[in-house]
Amino acid sequence: MSHDSNNTIWQIFNLINLAVIAYDNKTHHYTLNQHAKTLLNINSDDAVSNDVFNNITLRDFNDDTLITIEQLFSSNITAVLLECEFSPQLLNVNHSIVNDSVSMITLEQDRTLTEQYNFDQIISKISTKLIDIQNDNIDQQINFALKAIGTVLKADRSYLFEFNTDNETITNTHEWVNTGIIACKDRLQNVPKVELPYFFEIMNESHLFQVNDIEQLPTKADAEKAEFKEQNIQSVLCIGLRFDEELVGFIGCDCVKTKRNWSKIDLIRIKLVGEIINNALKNINYKKKLQLTQQQLINANIKLNKLANTDALTNIANRRFFDATLKSEIKRCARHNQPVSLIICDIDFFKRYNDNYGHQKGDDALKQVASALSSLCKREGDLAARYGGEEFAIILPFTGLEQCEHFTTLIQQKIKSLKIAHDYSSVSNKLTISIGYTTCLVTKASTSETLIKVADKALYLAKDSGRNKACTFEE
């Protein structure tokens, strides 16, 4: 075919209201009419090689495989997906033979299928993002869903409202607005339901509020009409959200720039997105309740554990916890080949104190001594416990004899600083304490009973030698 003939044919192709691509198998060049250039975003007035198509992604719509321009001409593919920056397009492909060297294809956009495909993709993304939503990114994903449904329904605003805990007011928690549209979220916080009686009457009955033209609202919807006009709304579509058949909120779209006759497809789509958001909120709510229940159980266990291990009067460790801790620390020190020290203290002449000052004063004195001893236990593993009656015990893991002796000096200084009057003591007019202590380089064979027995003997030695003293004892 002559050059003039090809030019004539190509002039005809440019008049076709479809994207046309011609391929010359002799020159291996492609020629595109203006519709094809616009569709594929190619700026060239000349015949082009296949390199021009490198940035274009095409997929066979039937099996989702990537294909090239060459494959379009050499196969019987009838529909392709053109992946664009904003939204993919489905294109019907028709093949034709022009002459012995030139073939062509036409690409025609299927708008209905493209719109449905795009919506299906959006729903898939929304569902994937919200199916196992975490509390820390719920806002981001709901905003994405609202933008998606607002865009698909060609709305100017889309939003989520949720009832407050009083169930009498409602708050706009999330909102998407199109370019150039004024956001209303900030002014729609804690809105009383009584201000929109018609809206909630319809919403409670049908869980759907659909208005194509707010001017057509009945007289009893004057309050709603005034609010819609305040927001410049011309058309509105809202779907109720329910937990256990109770209305807990709604999602909606409205149009500001033009009126919109909401279609059945619009209704189906917003219901689908509403159901996905509703389920996500339910999951978050269930997770919050589960986390709250778990935390309550943890707190209850902590409280029970504390009650089981704490002396009720002095609020320090009790004998039960002391026994368990001493066994544990002996094993720990044995593993590390380290010493453990044990101190047992007894308030001097405490019976006389109780008999003369009363049990209330006696209890107060016990609390003060317990607090003083506990305050000295600053390292992890150090433990002050009420051993029994007016006796206290202190476990000092990883502590040698010299450190333990220093610790007993601190105890005596601390008790002295309390300045608790004891006029019935034979050693001082202030409350004093006798101390027995021992240090042992424990082994796996060491027992808590042995350590307690030695510390007890040291305590009796302190008492026998005049009280208000710290003594150690060696077997």
C-alpha positions in Angstrom: 0.0 0.0 0.0 1.3 3.5 -0.9 2.3 6.1 1.6 -0.6 8.3 0.5 -3.0 5.5 1.1 -1.6 5.0 4.6 -2.0 8.7 5.3 -5.6 8.6 4.1 -6.4 5.6 6.3 -4.7 7.2 9.3 -6.8 10.4 8.8 -9.9 8.2 9.0 -8.5 6.5 12.2 -8.1 10.0 13.8 -11.8 10.6 13.2 -12.8 7.5 15.1 -14.1 8.2 18.6 -12.0 5.3 20.0 -8.4 4.8 21.0 -6.7 3.3 17.9 -3.2 1.8 17.8 -1.8 0.6 14.5 1.3 -1.7 14.1 3.4 -2.1 11.0 5.2 -5.4 11.1 7.7 -4.3 8.5 9.0 -1.2 10.4 8.0 -2.5 13.8 6.5 0.9 14.7 3.2 1.8 16.3 1.0 4.8 15.4 -1.6 6.1 17.8 -4.5 8.4 17.1 -5.2 11.3 19.5 -7.6 9.2 21.7 -5.0 6.5 22.2 -2.3 9.1 23.1 -4.6 10.7 25.6 -5.7 7.3 27.1 -2.1 6.1 27.4 -0.6 9.5 28.2 1.8 9.4 25.3 3.0 12.7 23.7 4.3 12.0 20.3 3.2 12.9 16.7 5.4 10.3 15.1 5.4 6.5 14.8 6.9 5.0 18.0 8.7 1.9 19.0 7.6 -0.4 21.8 9.9 1.4 24.2 7.3 4.1 24.5 5.0 1.7 26.3 7.5 0.7 29.0 5.7 2.8 31.7 2.3 1.5 30.9 1.0 -1.5 32.9 -1.5 -3.7 31.2 -3.1 -6.9 32.6 -5.2 -9.5 30.9 -8.5 -9.0 32.6 -9.4 -12.7 32.5 -6.3 -14.1 34.3 -4.6 -10.9 35.7 -1.3 -11.6 34.0 0.9 -8.8 32.8 1.0 -8.3 29.1 2.8 -6.1 26.6 1.7 -4.1 23.6 3.2 -6.8 21.3 1.1 -9.5 23.0 -2.0 -7.4 22.4 -1.4 -7.6 18.7 -0.3 -11.2 18.6 -3.0 -12.8 20.8 -6.8 -12.9 21.1 -7.0 -10.9 24.3 -10.4 -9.2 24.4 -10.3 -7.2 27.6 -7.4 -5.6 29.5 -6.9 -3.7 32.7 -5.0 -0.4 32.3 -3.5 0.4 35.6 -3.5 4.2 36.1 -2.3 6.4 38.9 -5.8 7.1 40.3 -8.0 4.2 39.2 -7.7 1.3 36.8 -9.7 1.2 33.6 -11.2 -1.8 31.9 -10.8 -1.7 28.1 -12.5 -3.8 25.5 -10.0 -4.8 22.8 -11.0 -5.3 19.1 -8.4 -6.6 16.5 -8.5 -5.7 12.8 -6.2 -6.4 9.8 -5.7 -3.3 7.6 -3.4 -4.8 4.9 -0.6 -7.3 4.6 1.7 -5.4 6.9 -0.5 -3.2 9.1 -2.9 -4.4 11.9 -4.7 -2.4 14.4 -6.5 -2.6 17.7 -9.2 -0.4 19.2 -9.4 0.2 22.9 -12.9 1.1 24.3 -13.5 1.9 27.9 -16.3 -0.1 29.5 -17.4 2.5 32.0 -19.9 0.3 33.8 -17.5 -2.5 34.3 -14.7 -0.1 35.2 -16.8 1.6 37.9 -17.9 -1.8 39.3 -14.3 -3.1 39.2 -13.0 0.0 41.0 -15.7 -0.2 43.6 -14.9 -3.9 44.1 -11.3 -3.1 44.6 -12.1 -0.3 47.0 -14.4 -2.7 49.0 -11.7 -5.3 49.0 -9.2 -2.8 50.4 -11.6 -1.4 53.0 -12.6 -4.9 54.1 -8.9 -6.0 54.4 -7.9 -2.9 56.4 -10.9 -3.1 58.8 -11.3 -6.9 59.2 -8.7 -7.1 62.0 -8.5 -3.5 62.9 -6.5 -2.3 65.9 -7.5 0.5 68.1 -4.5 2.6 67.2 -5.3 2.9 63.5 -9.1 2.8 63.5 -9.4 6.5 62.7 -7.1 6.3 59.7 -9.0 3.3 58.2 -12.5 4.8 58.7 -11.3 8.0 57.1 -10.1 5.9 54.1 -13.5 4.1 53.9 -15.4 7.4 54.0 -13.3 8.9 51.3 -13.8 5.8 49.1 -17.6 5.8 49.5 -17.8 9.6 49.1 -15.8 9.4 45.9 -17.7 6.4 44.4 -21.1 8.1 45.2 -19.9 11.4 43.7 -20.7 13.1 47.0 -19.2 16.2 48.5 -19.1 15.0 52.1 -19.2 11.6 53.8 -19.2 11.1 57.6 -19.6 8.8 60.6 -21.8 9.8 63.6 -21.8 7.8 66.8 -24.1 8.1 69.8 -22.5 9.4 73.0 -22.7 7.3 76.2 -25.8 9.2 77.3 -27.6 7.9 74.1 -29.3 11.3 73.9 -26.6 13.2 71.9 -24.6 12.3 68.8 -21.2 13.3 67.6 -19.6 13.5 64.2 -16.5 11.4 64.8 -15.1 11.2 61.3 -15.6 13.2 58.1 -14.3 13.4 54.6 -14.9 16.5 52.4 -14.2 17.0 48.7 -12.0 19.7 47.4 -13.5 23.2 48.0 -16.1 21.9 50.4 -16.4 23.3 53.9 -16.0 20.7 56.7 -18.7 20.6 59.3 -17.3 18.1 61.8 -16.2 20.6 64.5 -19.7 22.1 64.8 -21.5 18.8 64.9 -20.3 17.6 68.3 -22.7 16.4 71.1 -25.8 17.3 69.0 -29.0 16.5 71.0 -31.3 14.0 69.2 -34.3 16.2 70.0 -33.0 18.8 67.6 -33.5 16.4 64.7 -36.7 14.6 65.6 -37.9 13.7 62.0 -34.4 12.4 61.1 -34.2 10.0 64.1 -37.9 9.0 63.7 -37.2 7.8 60.2 -33.7 6.4 61.1 -35.2 4.3 64.0 -38.0 3.0 61.8 -36.0 2.0 58.7 -32.3 2.7 59.4 -32.3 4.7 56.2 -32.6 8.4 55.5 -32.7 9.1 51.8 -33.5 12.6 50.4 -32.8 13.5 46.8 -33.9 17.1 47.3 -34.2 18.6 50.8 -36.8 21.1 49.5 -39.1 18.1 49.2 -38.9 17.3 52.9 -42.3 17.4 54.7 -43.3 20.3 57.1 -42.5 18.2 60.2 -38.9 18.1 59.0 -38.4 21.9 59.2 -35.7 21.5 61.9 -33.8 19.1 59.6 -34.3 21.3 56.6 -32.9 24.3 58.4 -29.8 22.3 59.5 -29.2 21.0 56.0 -29.5 24.5 54.6 -27.0 25.7 57.2 -24.6 23.1 55.8 -25.6 23.9 52.1 -26.8 20.4 51.7 -29.0 19.7 48.6 -29.2 15.8 48.8 -28.4 13.4 51.6 -28.2 9.7 52.1 -27.6 8.0 55.6 -27.5 4.4 56.7 -28.0 3.4 60.4 -25.4 1.4 62.3 -26.7 -1.1 64.8 -25.3 -3.1 67.7 -27.7 -5.9 68.9 -30.5 -4.3 66.9 -30.0 -1.0 68.6 -29.2 2.1 66.6 -25.8 3.4 67.7 -24.9 5.7 64.9 -24.9 6.2 61.1 -22.7 6.9 58.1 -23.9 9.3 55.4 -23.1 11.2 52.3 -24.4 14.5 51.1 -24.2 16.7 48.0 -23.6 20.4 48.2 -22.8 21.6 44.7 -25.7 19.8 42.9 -28.6 17.6 43.8 -28.3 13.9 43.4 -30.9 11.3 42.7 -29.6 8.4 44.8 -29.8 5.1 42.9 -30.3 1.6 44.1 -26.6 1.0 43.4 -25.7 4.0 45.6 -27.9 2.5 48.4 -26.3 -1.0 48.0 -22.8 0.5 48.1 -23.2 2.7 51.1 -25.0 -0.2 53.0 -22.0 -2.4 52.2 -19.5 0.1 53.4 -21.7 0.8 56.5 -21.8 -2.8 57.3 -18.0 -3.1 57.1 -17.5 0.0 59.3 -20.1 -1.3 61.7 -18.4 -4.7 62.1 -15.1 -3.0 62.6 -16.5 -0.8 65.4 -18.1 -3.9 66.9 -14.7 -5.7 66.8 -13.1 -2.7 68.5 -15.8 -2.5 71.1 -15.5 -6.3 71.8 -11.7 -5.9 72.0 -12.0 -3.0 74.4 -14.4 -5.0 76.6 -12.2 -8.0 76.4 -9.1 -5.9 77.3 -11.1 -4.3 80.2 -12.2 -7.7 81.5 -8.6 -9.0 81.2 -7.2 -5.9 83.0 -9.9 -6.3 85.7 -8.8 -10.0 86.1 -5.2 -9.0 86.2 -5.9 -6.3 88.8 -8.0 -8.7 90.8 -5.2 -11.3 90.7 -2.7 -8.6 91.8 -5.0 -7.6 94.6 -5.6 -11.1 95.7 -1.9 -11.9 95.5 -1.1 -8.8 97.5 -3.7 -9.7 100.1 -2.3 -13.2 100.3 1.3 -12.0 100.6 0.8 -8.8 102.6 0.5 -8.3 106.4 -2.9 -6.6 106.9 -1.8 -4.4 109.7 1.7 -3.2 108.6 1.2 -3.5 104.8 4.6 -5.1 104.3 5.3 -8.8 103.4 3.7 -11.4 105.7 5.3 -14.6 107.0 4.0 -16.6 104.1 5.6 -14.4 101.5 8.8 -14.2 103.6 9.1 -18.0 103.7 8.7 -18.3 99.9 11.1 -15.5 99.2 13.8 -16.7 101.4 13.8 -20.2 99.7 13.8 -18.5 96.3 16.7 -16.2 97.2 18.8 -19.0 98.7 18.5 -20.9 95.4 19.3 -17.8 93.4 22.4 -17.0 95.5 23.5 -20.6 95.3 23.4 -20.5 91.5 25.6 -17.5 91.4 27.8 -18.6 94.3 26.9 -15.5 96.3 26.1 -15.0 100.1 22.7 -14.2 101.5 22.1 -12.4 104.7 19.1 -12.6 107.1 18.1 -10.2 109.8 15.5 -10.9 112.5 14.4 -8.0 114.7 12.3 -7.8 117.9 10.8 -4.6 119.4 12.2 -4.4 123.0 9.6 -4.8 125.7 6.7 -4.5 123.3 4.3 -6.2 125.7 4.8 -3.5 128.3 4.2 -0.9 125.5 0.9 -2.5 124.6 -0.2 -3.0 128.2 0.5 0.7 129.1 -0.2 2.6 125.9 -3.0 0.4 124.6 -3.3 -1.8 121.5 -4.1 1.1 119.2 -0.8 2.8 120.1 0.8 -0.6 119.8 -0.5 -1.1 116.3 0.6 2.4 115.3 4.1 1.6 116.6 4.2 -1.6 114.6 3.2 0.3 111.4 5.9 2.9 111.9 8.6 0.3 112.5 7.5 -1.7 109.5 7.5 1.4 107.3 11.0 2.3 108.5 12.4 -1.2 107.8 10.8 -1.4 104.4 12.2 2.0 103.4 15.7 0.7 103.9 15.2 -2.1 101.4 16.1 -0.3 98.2 17.6 -3.0 96.0 15.7 -5.5 94.0 15.4 -8.6 96.0 15.7 -6.9 99.4 12.6 -7.7 101.5 11.2 -6.6 104.8 8.5 -8.8 106.3 6.5 -9.0 109.5 7.8 -12.3 111.0 5.2 -12.5 113.7 3.8 -10.3 116.6 6.5 -7.6 117.2 9.1 -9.5 115.2 10.3 -8.5 111.7 12.7 -10.1 109.3 14.8 -8.7 106.4 16.3 -10.8 103.5 19.4 -9.3 101.9 20.5 -11.4 98.9 24.0 -11.0 97.4 25.0 -9.4 100.7 28.2 -10.2 102.7 28.7 -9.9 106.5 30.2 -6.4 106.4 27.4 -5.0 104.3 24.9 -6.8 106.6 26.5 -5.2 109.7 26.2 -1.8 108.1 22.6 -2.5 107.3 21.8 -3.2 111.0 23.4 0.1 112.0 21.0 1.8 109.5 18.1 0.0 111.2 19.0 1.2 114.6 19.5 4.8 113.3 16.1 4.6 111.6 14.3 3.3 114.6 15.9 5.9 116.8 14.8 8.7 114.4 11.2 7.6 114.9 11.4 8.9 118.5 8.5 6.7 119.7 8.1 7.3 123.4 8.4 4.1 125.6 8.6 5.1 129.3 8.1 1.5 130.3 11.3 0.2 128.6 14.3 -0.8 130.8 16.8 0.2 128.2 15.6 3.6 126.9 12.7 6.1 127.2 12.3 5.6 123.4 11.2 2.5 121.5 14.2 0.3 120.6 14.8 -2.8 118.7 17.1 -5.9 119.2 18.7 -7.4 116.1 20.0 -10.8 115.2 21.7 -11.4 111.9 23.7 -13.9 109.9 25.4 -14.3 106.6 25.9 -17.5 104.7 27.6 -18.5 101.5 24.7 -20.8 100.5 24.9 -23.9 98.4 22.3 -26.1 96.8 22.1 -28.0 100.1 21.4 -24.9 102.2 17.9 -24.5 103.7 15.9 -21.6 104.9 15.3 -23.4 108.2 19.0 -23.4 109.0 19.4 -19.7 108.2 16.4 -18.8 110.3 17.6 -20.9 113.2 21.0 -19.1 113.2 19.5 -15.7 113.0 17.1 -16.5 115.8 20.0 -17.5 118.0 21.7 -14.2 117.2 18.5 -12.4 118.2 18.4 -14.1 121.6 22.0 -13.3 122.0 21.2 -9.6 121.5 18.4 -9.8 124.0 20.4 -11.6 126.6 23.2 -9.1 126.3 21.0 -6.2 127.2 18.7 -5.5 124.2 18.9 -2.5 121.8 21.8 -4.3 120.1 22.7 -6.0 116.9 24.5 -9.4 117.3 25.5 -12.2 115.0 25.9 -15.9 115.8 28.2 -18.5 114.4 27.5 -22.2 114.8 
